[in-house]
Amino acid sequence: MHPTSYAQSAEWFSTWFDSPYYHLLYQDRNHDEARYFLDNLLRHLHPKPKERLLDLACGRGRHSIYLNEHGFDVTGIDLSAENIDAARAAENERLRFHVHDMRAPLPYGPFDFVLNLFTSFGYFDEEAENVVALRNAVDAMQYGGKLVIDFMNTERTVRELVAHETKHVEGITFELHRHLDRDFVVKDIRFVDREGQPQHFQERVRALSVERFREYFYLAGLRLGEVLGDYDLRPYVQAESPRMIFILKK
C-alpha cells in the first residue's frame, strides 16, 4: 500500500489537520506543559545519545524539534502535508520529517523509541486499523525498543465532557459541541471563516479503555510495562488521572 493512499479519502483528520483554522483554534496549547512532559519522559526512559526516536503523528514537529534540541536523532511523521511543510523548516542532519499515514508500513527506521503523544491515536472508523498502525510501529522498532502512547483518560474525559463551548480567537468565533457517538468522543466545530463562509469540521476520537488498549497491544505483539496517569508520571488511577500513558516494549 502506498503511504499516502489513505489520505485521499474524506476522513475528518485528512482535511481538518490541514486547515489553517485548526492551528488557529489550538494556538494556545501549552508548550511549557509539553516540554515538561518530555523532560520527565527522557529522565524516565533514559535514551542514549546515539539512539533514534520516531515522533508518530508529529503535527508541526514541536516535540520532534524539542527532542532534537536535546541531541537526539529524530524522525517525525504526520498525515498532514501542511504540518510537514511547516516542520521541515527546522530540519537538520539529525531531524527529518515525512508525510506518512501510520496505517501504512514505515520505510524509515529502525527506531529505539517511538512516541505517540497528546492523544494522536484512535481516529480511525475501522477499529482494526488501530492495530494495523501499532503493528507498523512495532515493525519499525528495534528488538527491545520502547513505544510510548499518551492518550486521554477516557473515563474521566467522558464523565467531565463539556457539551458546549465558545472560543474567540483573532476575530473568529468557534462554537464547539461535544457528545458521544457510539464508541467515539465527538467534537463538532463550527465557525464563519475570514471570507464569510460557514465552516463545519468534526473531530472523532475512539473512547478507548485500558482494557481495549491491552487487546490492541496483545494483537500487535507489544508487552505493557507501565500505565502512568499524568505528565508527572504518577501511576494511573482510573477515576482520577487526566491521562493514560502506556510504556510498551517490543
N, C-alpha and C positions, 0 to 999 in steps of 0.2 A: 504494500500500500504506500502510495506517495505521501510524504509527511504532511502535506498541506491539503490532502483530499477532503478531510472533514470540514475544513474551513470554508468550503464553497457552499455549504448549506446555510439555512437561515437560523441556526442555533443562536440563542439570545446573546451569548458571550462573544460570538464572532462579529457582531455589529456594535454592541454596547461598549465593549472594551476599546474599540477603535474610534469611538466618538469623543470629540474634544469635551463634551459635556460630562462624560464620565469623570475625567480628570478635574473638571471644574467642581463638580459636586463633592468629590473626595479630596480636595486640595488641602483640607485641614487635618488630614491623617497625621497621627502623632509620630513624627520621625524620631524624637528622643526615645519614645517607648520602644520603637522598633530596634534602635541601636542598643538599648538596654537589654532587650531580649537576646539579641545576637551576641552581645558581650557575655551574657550568662551562658548561652549555649556553647560558645567557644571554650569557656572555662570548664564546662561540664563534659564536653566531648573530646577535648584535647587533640584537635587535628594538628598534624605535624606540618611544618612549612612546605614540604615537598608534596603533600597530598592534594588531590584535586577535588574540587567541590562543584556540584551542579545545583543551580537555583532553578527549580522546576516550577514553571508559571511565574516568571520573574517580573512581570509588569514592565515598568520603565527602568528596572535594574537597580533600584535604590539599595536593596540588600546585597546584591552582587557587588556593587561598587564599594559598599562599606567593607565587605569581606575582603575584597581585593586590596583595599587600603591597609588592611592588616597583614598583607603579604601573601595571600593565598591565590592559587591558580583557580579561577572561577569561570564557569560557563553558565550563561543564563539563557533559558529558552522560554518562549511565550507564543501563544497562538496569534497575538495581535501584531500585525506588521507595523502599525503606528507606534506601538510601545517599543518594538525592537529598533525602529528607526531612531527614536529618541535616545534609547540606551546606548546605541553604537557610538555616540559622540564621546563616550568615556572609555572606549576600547583601548587596550594596550596588549602587549605580548602575553600577559597573564590574565587577561579579561576579554572575553568574547561573547557575542550574543547571536542567537539564531531564531528565526521564525520556525516554530515547530509545534505540532499538536501532540500532546502526551499520549494519545491513543495510538500513535504510530511508533514503530521501533526507533530507538535513538541511535543515530550513526556516530554519536560522539561518546567519548569515554575511553577506558573505564574510569569510574569515579570512586573515590574513597568515602565521600559523603554526598548524599542527595537531600536537599532541603526543600520542603513544600510548605510555605509559610502563609499565615494570615488567611486561613480558610480559602485556599485556592484549589479546592478539590470538591467532588460531589456535584458537579454542574450538569452531568450528562443525563439525558432522559432514559437511556438504557442502562440499567444497573450493572450489567456485565462489563460495560465499558470502564467502570471504575477499577475492576480487577485487571482488565487489559492494561490500563495506564500503570498500575502498580507493577505488573509483570514486566513491562517495558523498562521501568525504573530499575527493577532488580537485575534485568539483563545488562544494564549499563553500569552496574556496580561491580567493584572488585569483590572477590570472596572475602567475607568478614567485614565488608563495608557497612555503613550505617545510613539509615533513612530516617529523617525527622518529618513528621506530619503535624502541623499546627492547625487545629480546627476549632470552631466554636464549640462550647459545651452545649450540645443541642437541647438537653433537658432544661437547663436554665434559660437559654435563649427563647425557647418556645413559651416557657412559663412567664417570662417578662416581656413578651413581644409587644411593641408599641404599634398600635393599629394605624395611627395616622400621625404624620409629622410634616411640618412645612419648614423648608430651609431657603433662605435668601442669600444668594452668592453672586456678587458682581452684577447685579441688575437682573438676574434670573431667579424666578421663584419656582422651586422644586416642590411638588406635592408627592409625598411618599406614603404609600399604603401597603401595609404588611398583613399577610394572612397565611394560613396553612392550606395547601392544596395537595390532598393525598399524602405523599411522602416527602413533600418539599416545603421549605420556608420560602415564601414568595414575597418579593418587594416590587410593587408597581411604581414607576417613576414617570410623572407627567409634568410637562413644563411647556412654555412657549419660547421658542428659540429666538435668536437675535434678528432673524429675518421675519419674525412674526408668525411662524408656523408652529402649530401644536405638535408636540412630540410625545411619544409613549415608548418607554423601554421597560423591560422586566428582568429582574434577577431571580434565578431559581437555584436554590442550594438544597440538596437532599438532606433531610433531617436524620443524619446518621448517628446511631448509638454506638457505645463502646462495643457492644456485642456484635453489631453489624460490621464494624471495623475489624474485629477479631476474625470474623468469617472471611473477609477480604484478604487479610494478612495470611491466613492459612492457605487460601487458594493461590496466593502469589508466591508462596514459599518463603515467607518472612517470619522471623522469630521476634516476638514482642518482648522487649526488655523492661521498659518503664512506661507508665502513663502519668504525666505531670499535669498540673492544673492551672498554672499561671506563668507569667513571664519571670517570676522569681524562682521558678522551677520547683515549687512545692508540690507534694503529692496530690493527685487528682481526687477530689471529693465530688461525687455525682451531683448532689443537690446544690452545691455552693460554688464550685470552681468556675471561673469565666471561660477557661479554655480546656481542650483535650489535646495534649501534646504527647504524641507517641514516638518513642525512641525504639527503632527496629533494627534488626541485624540480618544480613544475608547469610 
